[in-house]
Amino acid sequence: MYIASVEIHGFRNLDGVYPLDGHVATVVGENNTGKTNLIDAVRLVAVSGSPFDRLSPTLADFRHDPLGQVEADHFTVDLWLEGLTTSQAGRLVSCLAPTRGPSSARLGIACTLGQDGRITTTLRGGDLSEEVEPWARSALRYTFLPALRDAEAELRPGRLNRLAGLLSLLAPADSSDRELVEQIAAEANRLLETVPAVQTANQLITQRLDRMLKSVFQKKTSIVFANPRFEQVVAGLRALLGQETPVDLSESGLGYNNLLFMAVLLSTLQTEPEVTEHHLLLVEEPEAHLHPQLQDLLMDFMDTSAGDRVQAVVTTHSPTFTSGIGVDRITVLTVDPELRTSTAVRLSDAGLTDEELDHLARFLDVTKAQLLFSRGVILVEGVAEQLLVPEIARAMGRDLHEHGVTVINVEGLAFSPFAHMFGPRGLPRRCAVVSDGDAKGFNEEADEPLEPTQRAAKIAELTDGNIKVVLADRTFEWDLVKAGNWALAVEAMRDHHPQVAAGLEAFNGATPVQQADEFLSRVANRKGRVALAMARRLRRNPQALSVPPYIAEAIRWATTGDAD
């Protein structure tokens, strides 16, 4: 059994269906897209695995405008469950949804805000039922790890000590281990009482307490390690962590403490008795305080730890975590600025072919994964465009960072897997594809290129809705020089190859097309270094640039949706 999707209407900024992977679902998106809201919606329906982590609906949960005025007095949250076994279906009989399939169920709530400000909550399940048995609801539990978690506090001795929960599961009421722990604690207390300093301290305390309380209110005192009851002993245990010798967590870094905390937590989930059919591990920003290598290790650990009874739902801002978890597990949240509601797209449902998904799985590295957090994307085929397009945009007065636009180098012509992520069923964001027309020649008299190659024409067919393809007349470097950047190109060449630049100077009086032809022939194996030199010069003097029209078109599209 697993949560396949969460259907939400009227709750905060969420309205729609939010699909999840059944193993390790990864929810990404820029800030304020509703990732925490999605986690909280699930927490409202499921039962908390901890009595200290229960969530109840509040006034702020009802959809409201930016000033806080309530716009809807009703909201619903439904968890759609799939893959139920026969025993799970029997337990969730009041939640079964046969219209969706023989192994499907719905568990949800409906909340209504009354005129007196009181909130009425109704459990709902299945296709028609408005009554859910407590035994059915308790089949689904969750454990929540917030983004600003304090691992040291969670493992500190006391009633909230997570270690105590793990040890209580490993030593149930009828276990001989419990009796052994209590015997050890009692013996430790007996030995402690034989220490002279402890005896003297106890006497001094007793004498003064007797003088305070007089005979009527006198109490007995004793100094011990802990009450020798199992629950009291394990609540006082402390986890240690260290490189060579385990030490107190206060001496360890936040990242490692978080990993220890998650190890304890997952051990507890895997040890708990099967009274819970399905346990959700809800984790916000698992990458907190971890460097990239540890993020990779944590992702692998969560992947292998989740199983038949444990489903992880993770929200993250980390391209490292996202690039390693698997394309088919990623759900991307975006906000419609006009409706102020968040919608979701699972990449495996975006209409990509299996071959395209496999390509993304291989090439969606940390750099390319940034496109999942962007408001717009410009796809380019090489490092020269990757270096120079951001500088060209800055020269146009359209800083890509300020517009939330990312330039992604697909390292060749494999645009379709990346572009199709923004197709009709994909991410609702603008995507500009920048490629070469590779025309075999240029008609100077008509000031137009010859026909583009069939390969370029095939790339042009990607244009669809949010996707706009723009082609150079020939190549990026050729069009850059032809647009009037001969002096910039020669000086950039001079930075790395002065002899080549000296040869180019013979063409100072040539036509732009002749200059572009000559530069293209000389830059063939030097594109990256020359582009880097151009970018460095443009940062100092952006006014020196004459922007190629097709690049300007791509930048305008990605930043504002205006291609004209």
C-alpha positions in Angstrom: 0.0 0.0 0.0 1.2 3.5 -0.8 -0.1 7.0 -1.4 -0.3 7.5 -5.1 -1.6 11.1 -5.0 -3.0 13.7 -2.7 -6.1 15.6 -3.9 -6.6 19.0 -2.3 -9.1 21.7 -2.7 -9.3 25.0 -0.8 -6.3 24.3 1.5 -3.9 27.2 1.7 -2.4 27.7 -1.8 -3.1 24.1 -2.9 -5.8 23.1 -5.3 -5.6 20.1 -7.5 -4.1 16.6 -7.6 -0.5 16.1 -6.4 1.0 12.8 -7.6 3.6 11.0 -5.5 6.0 8.2 -6.1 5.2 5.2 -4.0 8.7 4.6 -2.7 10.7 7.8 -2.2 8.6 10.7 -3.6 10.7 13.9 -4.0 8.8 17.2 -4.2 10.7 20.1 -5.5 10.0 23.7 -6.5 11.1 27.2 -5.7 10.3 28.9 -2.4 6.6 29.4 -1.5 5.3 26.9 -4.1 3.6 24.9 -1.4 5.9 22.1 -0.5 5.4 22.5 3.3 1.7 22.9 2.7 1.6 19.6 0.9 3.3 17.9 3.8 0.9 19.5 6.3 -2.1 18.4 4.3 -0.9 14.8 4.6 -0.3 15.3 8.3 -3.9 16.5 8.8 -5.3 13.2 7.4 -2.8 10.6 8.7 -2.2 9.7 12.3 1.0 10.9 13.9 3.4 8.3 15.2 4.2 10.7 18.1 1.7 12.2 20.6 3.7 15.4 20.5 3.4 15.9 16.7 -0.3 16.1 16.1 -1.7 18.6 13.6 -5.2 20.1 13.7 -6.9 22.4 11.2 -6.7 26.2 11.9 -8.2 29.3 10.4 -5.0 29.9 8.4 -5.5 26.6 6.6 -8.5 27.9 4.7 -7.7 29.6 1.4 -7.2 33.3 1.9 -6.0 36.4 0.0 -2.6 38.0 0.6 -4.1 40.2 3.3 -5.3 37.1 5.2 -9.0 37.5 4.3 -10.7 34.0 4.0 -11.8 33.3 0.5 -13.1 29.7 1.1 -14.9 28.4 4.2 -14.4 24.8 3.2 -11.4 22.6 2.2 -10.8 18.9 1.6 -7.7 16.7 1.6 -7.9 13.2 0.2 -5.1 10.6 0.2 -5.6 8.2 -2.7 -4.1 4.8 -1.8 -3.1 2.1 -4.3 -1.6 -1.4 -4.1 -3.7 -2.6 -1.2 -3.2 -6.3 -0.2 -6.1 -8.4 0.8 -5.5 -7.9 4.5 -5.1 -4.1 4.0 -8.3 -3.9 2.0 -10.1 -5.7 4.9 -8.8 -3.2 7.4 -9.7 -0.3 5.1 -13.0 -1.6 4.0 -14.7 1.7 4.9 -12.2 3.5 2.6 -12.3 1.3 -0.5 -12.7 3.1 -3.8 -13.7 0.4 -6.4 -14.3 2.9 -9.1 -10.6 3.5 -9.2 -9.6 -0.2 -9.0 -9.9 -3.3 -6.8 -6.8 -2.3 -4.7 -7.6 1.4 -4.3 -8.8 3.4 -1.3 -9.4 7.0 -0.3 -8.8 8.4 3.2 -9.5 12.1 3.7 -11.0 14.9 5.7 -13.4 17.8 5.0 -13.1 20.9 7.1 -15.8 23.7 7.3 -15.4 27.1 8.9 -18.6 28.1 10.7 -19.8 31.7 11.1 -18.8 31.5 14.8 -15.2 30.7 13.8 -15.4 27.1 14.8 -14.0 24.4 12.5 -15.9 21.2 11.9 -13.8 18.3 10.7 -15.3 15.2 9.0 -13.4 12.1 8.1 -14.3 10.6 4.7 -13.3 7.5 2.8 -13.9 5.5 -0.3 -16.1 6.5 -3.2 -19.2 7.4 -1.1 -18.7 6.8 2.5 -18.5 9.7 5.0 -17.7 7.4 7.9 -14.2 6.1 8.5 -13.5 3.6 11.3 -10.7 4.6 13.7 -9.1 1.2 13.0 -8.9 2.1 9.3 -7.5 5.6 9.9 -4.8 4.2 12.2 -3.6 2.0 9.4 -1.7 5.0 8.0 0.8 6.8 10.4 3.5 9.3 9.8 6.7 10.6 11.3 7.6 14.2 10.5 11.0 15.7 10.3 10.7 19.5 9.9 13.3 21.6 8.0 14.6 23.3 11.1 14.9 20.1 13.2 17.1 19.9 16.2 18.7 16.4 16.1 20.6 16.9 19.3 17.4 17.8 21.2 15.5 14.8 19.7 18.2 12.4 21.0 18.7 14.2 24.4 17.7 12.2 27.5 14.1 12.9 28.5 10.5 12.0 27.7 11.0 12.9 24.0 14.2 10.8 23.5 13.8 9.0 20.2 16.2 6.3 21.5 13.7 5.4 24.2 11.1 4.7 21.5 13.5 2.4 19.6 14.5 0.5 22.7 10.9 0.1 23.9 10.1 -1.6 20.6 13.1 -3.9 20.8 12.3 -4.8 24.4 8.5 -5.3 24.6 6.7 -5.8 27.9 7.3 -9.5 28.1 11.0 -9.3 27.2 13.7 -10.5 29.5 15.8 -7.6 28.3 13.5 -5.2 30.2 14.1 -7.1 33.5 17.9 -7.2 32.8 18.0 -3.4 32.2 16.1 -2.8 35.5 18.5 -5.1 37.4 21.5 -3.3 36.0 20.0 0.1 37.0 19.2 -1.1 40.5 22.7 -2.5 41.0 24.2 0.7 39.7 22.1 2.7 42.2 23.1 0.4 45.1 26.8 0.8 44.2 26.4 4.5 43.9 25.0 4.7 47.5 28.2 3.2 48.8 30.4 6.1 47.6 31.3 8.4 50.6 30.9 11.6 48.7 27.4 10.6 47.6 26.5 9.6 51.1 27.7 12.9 52.5 25.8 14.9 49.9 22.6 13.0 50.6 23.0 13.7 54.4 23.6 17.4 53.9 20.6 17.7 51.6 18.4 15.7 54.0 19.4 17.8 57.0 18.5 21.1 55.3 15.3 19.7 53.8 14.2 18.5 57.2 14.8 22.0 58.7 12.7 23.5 55.9 9.8 21.1 56.0 9.7 20.4 59.8 8.4 17.0 61.0 4.9 17.1 59.4 6.1 17.6 55.8 9.4 15.7 55.9 10.4 13.7 52.8 13.0 11.0 52.1 15.8 11.8 49.7 18.2 9.7 47.6 20.8 10.3 44.9 20.6 7.7 42.1 21.4 7.3 38.4 17.7 6.9 37.5 14.5 5.2 38.8 15.3 1.5 38.0 12.1 1.2 35.9 12.8 0.3 32.2 11.0 3.4 30.8 12.9 5.8 33.1 16.3 4.1 32.3 16.0 4.2 28.5 14.6 7.8 28.6 17.9 8.8 30.3 20.1 7.1 27.6 22.2 9.4 25.4 23.5 8.7 21.8 27.2 9.4 21.2 28.9 10.0 17.9 32.5 10.5 16.8 35.2 9.8 14.3 37.4 7.5 16.4 35.7 7.6 19.8 32.0 8.3 20.3 31.5 11.7 22.0 28.6 13.8 23.1 26.5 15.2 20.2 27.3 18.8 21.3 30.8 18.1 20.0 29.7 16.9 16.6 28.5 18.8 13.6 24.9 19.5 12.8 25.0 17.4 9.6 26.3 14.2 11.2 23.9 14.7 14.1 21.0 14.8 11.6 22.2 11.6 10.0 22.4 9.9 13.3 18.9 11.1 14.2 17.5 9.8 10.8 19.3 6.4 11.4 17.6 6.1 14.8 14.2 7.1 13.3 14.4 4.7 10.4 15.4 1.9 12.7 12.4 2.6 14.9 10.1 2.5 11.8 11.4 -0.8 10.7 11.2 -2.3 14.2 7.6 -1.2 15.1 5.0 -4.0 15.1 2.7 -4.3 12.1 -0.3 -2.7 13.7 0.3 0.1 11.2 -0.2 -1.0 7.6 1.7 1.9 6.1 4.1 4.4 7.7 5.0 7.7 6.0 8.3 9.4 6.6 7.8 13.1 5.9 11.1 14.9 5.6 11.6 18.6 4.8 15.0 19.5 3.4 17.0 16.3 4.2 20.0 18.0 2.8 20.2 20.4 5.7 23.8 20.9 7.0 25.1 18.2 4.6 27.8 18.6 2.0 27.1 17.1 -1.5 28.8 13.8 -0.9 26.8 13.2 2.3 23.6 14.2 0.5 24.3 11.4 -2.0 24.9 8.9 0.7 21.7 9.9 2.5 19.7 9.6 -0.7 21.0 6.1 -1.2 20.3 5.2 2.4 16.6 6.5 2.2 16.2 4.6 -1.1 17.2 1.3 0.5 15.5 2.0 3.8 12.0 2.7 2.4 10.1 -0.5 1.6 6.7 -2.2 1.6 5.6 -0.5 4.8 7.6 2.7 4.7 7.1 5.4 2.1 9.3 8.5 2.2 8.0 11.9 1.0 10.8 14.4 0.8 10.8 18.1 0.0 14.1 19.6 -1.1 15.8 22.6 -2.6 19.0 20.5 -3.4 19.9 19.9 -7.0 22.4 17.3 -5.7 19.6 15.3 -4.0 17.2 15.8 -6.9 19.7 14.7 -9.6 20.4 11.4 -7.7 16.9 10.3 -6.7 15.6 9.4 -10.1 13.6 11.3 -12.6 10.5 9.1 -12.2 10.3 10.0 -8.5 10.2 13.8 -8.9 7.1 15.9 -8.5 7.6 19.6 -9.3 5.4 22.3 -7.8 4.8 25.6 -9.6 2.5 28.5 -8.7 0.1 30.2 -11.1 0.7 33.9 -10.4 -2.8 34.9 -11.3 -4.7 32.2 -9.4 -2.1 32.1 -6.6 -2.5 28.3 -6.5 0.1 25.7 -6.7 -0.1 22.8 -9.3 2.0 19.7 -9.6 3.6 17.7 -12.4 5.3 14.4 -11.9 8.0 14.1 -14.5 7.1 10.5 -15.3 3.7 11.7 -16.3 4.9 14.6 -18.5 4.6 12.7 -21.7 8.3 11.7 -22.1 9.2 8.5 -23.8 11.0 5.7 -21.9 14.1 6.6 -24.0 13.9 10.3 -23.0 13.4 9.4 -19.3 16.5 7.1 -19.5 18.4 10.0 -21.1 17.4 12.4 -18.3 18.3 9.8 -15.7 21.8 9.7 -17.1 22.3 13.4 -17.7 20.3 15.2 -15.1 23.3 16.1 -13.1 23.6 18.8 -10.3 23.9 21.6 -12.9 21.0 20.5 -15.1 18.8 19.7 -12.1 18.6 23.5 -11.5 16.0 23.7 -14.3 13.5 22.1 -11.9 13.7 25.1 -9.6 13.7 27.8 -12.3 10.9 30.0 -13.6 12.3 29.8 -17.1 15.0 27.8 -19.0 17.3 28.4 -21.9 18.6 25.2 -23.4 21.9 25.5 -25.4 24.1 23.0 -27.1 27.6 24.0 -26.0 29.8 25.6 -23.4 30.2 28.8 -25.5 26.5 29.6 -25.3 26.4 28.6 -21.6 29.1 31.1 -20.8 27.9 34.0 -23.0 24.1 33.9 -23.0 23.9 35.1 -19.4 26.2 38.0 -20.3 24.2 38.8 -23.4 21.1 38.9 -21.2 22.8 41.3 -18.8 23.7 43.5 -21.7 20.0 43.6 -22.7 19.1 44.7 -19.2 17.5 41.3 -18.4 19.7 39.6 -15.8 18.7 36.0 -15.9 19.2 35.5 -12.1 16.7 38.3 -11.4 14.2 36.6 -13.7 14.8 33.1 -12.2 16.0 31.8 -15.5 18.7 29.1 -15.9 20.9 28.3 -18.9 21.3 24.5 -19.3 24.0 23.1 -21.6 22.7 19.8 -23.0 26.1 19.1 -24.4 25.1 18.4 -27.9 21.8 18.2 -29.8 19.8 16.0 -27.5 17.3 18.8 -26.7 14.1 16.7 -26.9 14.3 15.0 -23.4 14.8 18.4 -21.7 12.4 20.3 -23.9 9.6 17.8 -23.6 9.6 18.4 -19.8 7.9 21.7 -20.7 5.4 20.2 -23.1 1.6 20.3 -22.8 1.6 17.7 -19.9 4.9 19.0 -18.4 6.1 21.9 -16.4 4.2 25.1 -17.0 7.3 27.2 -17.5 8.8 28.9 -20.6 11.6 27.0 -22.3 13.8 28.5 -25.1 15.8 26.1 -27.2 18.9 27.8 -28.8 20.6 25.8 -31.5 22.5 26.2 -34.8 20.8 26.5 -38.1 23.9 25.2 -39.8 23.0 26.7 -43.1 25.6 25.9 -45.8 25.8 29.5 -47.0 24.5 33.0 -46.7 22.9 35.2 -49.3 24.5 38.6 -48.6 22.4 40.4 -51.1 19.1 39.2 -49.6 20.7 39.2 -46.1 19.3 35.8 -45.3 20.8 32.3 -44.8 20.2 29.4 -47.1 18.0 26.6 -45.9 18.9 25.1 -42.5 19.9 21.5 -42.3 17.4 18.8 -41.8 18.8 18.3 -38.3 18.1 21.9 -37.4 14.6 21.7 -39.0 13.9 18.6 -36.8 14.9 20.6 -33.7 12.6 23.5 -34.8 9.7 21.0 -34.6 10.0 21.0 -30.8 8.2 24.4 -30.7 5.0 23.8 -28.8 3.2 25.9 -26.2 5.8 26.8 -23.6 8.7 25.7 -25.8 10.2 28.1 -28.4 13.0 27.1 -30.7 15.3 29.8 -32.1 18.0 28.9 -34.6 21.2 30.7 -35.5 21.6 31.4 -39.2 24.7 29.2 -39.1 26.4 28.8 -35.7 26.5 30.8 -32.4 30.0 32.2 -33.1 29.2 33.0 -36.8 26.0 34.9 -35.9 27.7 36.7 -33.0 30.4 38.1 -35.4 27.9 38.8 -38.2 25.7 40.8 -35.7 28.6 43.4 -35.5 30.9 42.0 -32.8 34.1 41.6 -34.9 36.3 43.8 -32.6 35.1 41.9 -29.5 35.7 38.5 -31.1 39.3 39.5 -32.3 40.2 40.9 -28.9 38.9 37.8 -27.1 40.9 35.6 -29.5 44.0 37.7 -28.7 43.7 36.9 -25.0 44.6 33.3 -25.7 45.8 33.0 -29.2 47.6 36.3 -30.3 49.0 34.9 -33.5 45.5 33.8 -34.6 44.1 37.2 -33.7 46.9 38.9 -35.8 45.8 36.8 -38.8 42.2 37.9 -38.3 43.1 41.6 -38.4 43.6 41.2 -42.1 39.8 41.1 -42.4 39.1 44.3 -40.5 37.7 45.9 -43.6 35.7 42.9 -44.8 31.9 42.5 -44.8 30.3 41.1 -41.7 29.6 37.8 -43.5 33.2 37.5 -44.6 34.4 38.3 -41.1 32.0 35.7 -39.6 33.2 33.1 -42.1 36.8 33.7 -41.2 36.3 33.8 -37.4 34.3 30.5 -37.6 37.1 28.8 -39.4 39.7 29.9 -36.9 37.7 29.4 -33.6 36.7 25.8 -34.3 38.9 24.1 -31.6 39.0 27.1 -29.3 35.4 27.9 -28.6 35.4 27.5 -24.9 38.4 29.6 -24.1 37.5 32.4 -26.5 33.9 32.5 -25.1 35.3 32.8 -21.6 37.4 35.7 -22.7 34.4 37.3 -24.4 32.3 36.9 -21.2 35.0 38.4 -19.1 35.2 41.5 -21.4 31.4 41.8 -21.5 31.2 41.9 -17.7 33.5 44.9 -17.8 31.8 46.6 -20.8 28.4 45.2 -21.7 27.8 48.2 -24.1 30.4 46.7 -26.4 27.9 44.0 -27.5 25.6 43.9 -30.5 23.1 41.2 -29.7 22.3 38.6 -32.3 18.5 38.7 -33.0 17.9 35.0 -32.4 19.6 35.2 -29.0 17.6 38.3 -28.1 14.4 36.4 -29.0 15.3 33.4 -26.8 16.1 35.7 -23.8 12.9 37.7 -24.2 10.9 34.5 -24.3 12.5 32.9 -21.3 12.3 36.0 -19.1 8.9 37.5 -20.0 7.2 35.3 -22.6 7.6 38.0 -25.2 9.4 36.8 -28.2 9.0 40.0 -30.3 
